[in-house]
Amino acid sequence: MANSTPLVESVSSARQSPLWWADVDLTKPDRPPLLTDLAVDVAIVGGGFSGLWSAYYLKKHDPKLEIAILEAGFVGFGASGRNGGWCSSLFPASWSKLASRSSESSALTMARLMRETVDVVGRFATEHQLDIDWQKGGTVLVAHDQLQLERAREHVESEHQWGNDAMRLLSSGELQKVCHTRGLGATFDPSCAVIQPAKLVAGLARIVENMGVRIFEKTRVNELLPKQGSTATAVVGGLAVRAPVILRATESYSSLLPKAKREIVPVYSLMIATEPLSKESWQNIGLTDRTTFADYGNLVIYGQRTADDRIAFGGRGAPYHFGSSISAKHDQDLTVHRSLATTLGHWFPDVMKSRVEYRWGGPVGIPRDWSAAVRYDQQTGLGSVGGYVGDGVGTSNLAGRTFADLVVGNNSELTAMPWVNQPLHKWEVEPFRWLGVNAAITAVQAADWFESRTGRDAPWAPVLSKLTGD
Ligand SMILES: Cc1cc2nc3c(=O)[nH]c(=O)nc-3n(C[C@H](O)[C@H](O)[C@H](O)COP(=O)(O)OP(=O)(O)OC[C@H]3O[C@@H](n4cnc5c(N)ncnc54)[C@H](O)[C@@H]3O)c2cc1C
């Protein structure tokens, strides 16, 4: 029985911390908190990928800019230090949705930019000799049944329509050459790389510091005030950071800032990592190129083969917590972690005898229209980037480049993209938010159950796609 395998049994005794933090002690730089008022050219709230990439590209544009990053915990504390390590060209909104807001050619450009972004991150690591366990082995999405195969076909068609000619459908036999799992077929998209996210976030922080950016840790911003005169203000307890430009790069945690509470919903994504697997196990699993893997089910799952031969595997399905609560205790949900181990065992029966060594989680930020955005208002001096849902590793790089162009007034291809200065849609007030989001999570899980038993689309699937705005 899959449920009583060593893999599932070991979950309860696994270390309750991200695997990535075992390699990289993100707390070690122990940067000082802000102790006095400060005046800079640009203040950035949040020391994750978004804040760091923005600082990096701003400095590239203008090395003289004085930039301060204000981070409530430590660099990489948020999703950037604990994600699944897919650096992909995935964007949370569909290309057709972006086209409907702008034009087909804008959406085509955006799709191309996202594919190019994967290589931008890879080149950055090479250029800076940053070891981030990078390998661009593409991604395989498996179709477990006829319905999923139909989705796979439609996905390939749609990707081709949006310029991703390299995406292709794999037969069941071709799938076995990538990974040995049960499936009627799959799709393969080369535009995805694996990374060790904590290595990237820590390295990026060191690089921007070397460029002169100051990073303050243990420095929580309580409020952002628009420009009065020439500067906007970030309030940190009794202190003030004044700057003509202030960027909020706080993703899910924006929901903790009173004025941004309804801009984003934090939904937990949880992960497990196995012990390093033996050579024999890998012969039975495949993933020789460290190709990332997921499937065409409704509930999001994602996996990678790590550089040290573990499987890091994650998924959604944890409940949304009332009032958009974010807490370390939500990182742990034994039921969800065990269910991830069960699913992983179904994917790769060989793994069932191995142990889970780490389990953790963190919130992904979901905007009401499920579409990431880059915003900057020169009049107020305030900007924001984010809303990546679970696709922020690559997207945050493009967001940082775009924000930098907006600030320096560089009217580029990037600043013309349809996610720039999109109108903001707010989430419902509680308890409607709690009811709606949890109903959607349950409906997604029920859709998988229904489909696997009937082979038909769940009748409520159209309601779900309305919820995601597609
Ligand atoms: C478990 C999990 C798996 C994921 N897997 C993938 C994946 O494989 N591929 C992918 O593309 N995406 C993935 N994502 C999403 C991706 O990690 C995020 O979209 C991305 O890291 C967001 O980066 P960020 O810098 O915008 O936000 P974060 O990394 O969350 O950084 C925000 C920072 O702001 C700080 N902060 C918050 N509030 C304040 C305040 N008031 N004052 C000062 N500082 C503050 C926080 O402490 C935090 O460090 C995953 C996310 C999770 C949680």
The ligand as a Gaussian input file, in Angstrom:
#p B3LYP/6-31G(d) Opt

LIG

0 1
 C        6.997000      26.561000      -1.771000
 C        7.102000      27.449000      -2.974000
 C        7.507000      26.909000      -4.177000
 C        7.635000      27.742000      -5.307000
 N        8.168000      27.219000      -6.442000
 C        8.420000      28.030000      -7.495000
 C        9.114000      27.538000      -8.624000
 O        9.562000      26.395000      -8.661000
 N        9.285000      28.381000      -9.686000
 C        8.832000      29.661000      -9.667000
 O        8.979000      30.367000     -10.662000
 N        8.242000      30.174000      -8.563000
 C        8.047000      29.398000      -7.476000
 N        7.489000      29.915000      -6.344000
 C        7.182000      31.343000      -6.316000
 C        8.452000      32.184000      -6.200000
 O        9.303000      31.650000      -5.222000
 C        8.064000      33.616000      -5.844000
 O        7.125000      34.091000      -6.773000
 C        9.254000      34.562000      -5.838000
 O       10.297000      34.040000      -5.068000
 C        8.798000      35.904000      -5.288000
 O        9.932000      36.692000      -5.030000
 P        9.734000      38.089000      -4.309000
 O       11.053000      38.658000      -4.106000
 O        8.730000      38.874000      -5.055000
 O        9.032000      37.730000      -2.929000
 P        9.674000      37.039000      -1.632000
 O       10.779000      36.141000      -1.962000
 O        8.529000      36.466000      -0.860000
 O       10.315000      38.245000      -0.861000
 C        9.565000      39.194000      -0.182000
 C       10.416000      39.678000       0.981000
 O        9.801000      40.829000       1.544000
 C       10.009000      40.792000       2.938000
 N        8.969000      41.627000       3.539000
 C        7.652000      41.388000       3.572000
 N        6.990000      42.382000       4.175000
 C        7.922000      43.292000       4.530000
 C        7.856000      44.539000       5.197000
 N        6.699000      45.045000       5.618000
 N        9.005000      45.217000       5.408000
 C       10.200000      44.721000       4.982000
 N       10.305000      43.536000       4.352000
 C        9.184000      42.823000       4.128000
 C        9.877000      39.325000       3.285000
 O       10.492000      39.019000       4.520000
 C       10.522000      38.643000       2.091000
 O       11.883000      38.355000       2.322000
 C        7.313000      29.122000      -5.208000
 C        6.910000      29.656000      -3.995000
 C        6.804000      28.839000      -2.885000
 C        6.388000      29.434000      -1.570000

